[in-house]
Amino acid sequence: VSAAAGISHTFLHEYEKSNFSFTPSLKINAGTHEYFSYMSSSKFISNSKDFNNYISKKIGNKNQNKNSTPTFSLNNLEVGLRPSFDHGPFDISLASGWFLPFSNSSGVSSFWQLRLMYDF
């Protein structure tokens, strides 16, 4: 079980043939820690014993508390930044985010993505 709530706002500045936009965002992610992982597809990657041991050390054993009720709690705060610039058919944009955990069990995680686009 998981839930997320957030807020963002786009700031747009228009030039004659160009646009620049900037979108900061904040999002709170919550859920049961029993199945929470940044590697949600890891169970499909491999059935290797060594790989499964590595994952168990990183995110814990998902089957260790089958008889207990999972608790719903806050997992992390996501801070995002999305600047974008377009000029005619050309567009360049960046998406980035940082996940700040509410517990000391994991460190800060981040991602970024750069998109270059030209419309013919």
Buried (B, 14 or more C-beta within 10 A) or exposed (E): EEEEEEEEEEEEEEEEEEEBBBBBBEBBBBBBBBEBBEEEEBEEEEEEEEEBEEBEEEBBEBEEEEEEEEEEEEBBBBBBBBBBBBEEEEBBBEBBBBBEBBEEEBEEEEEEEEEEEEEE
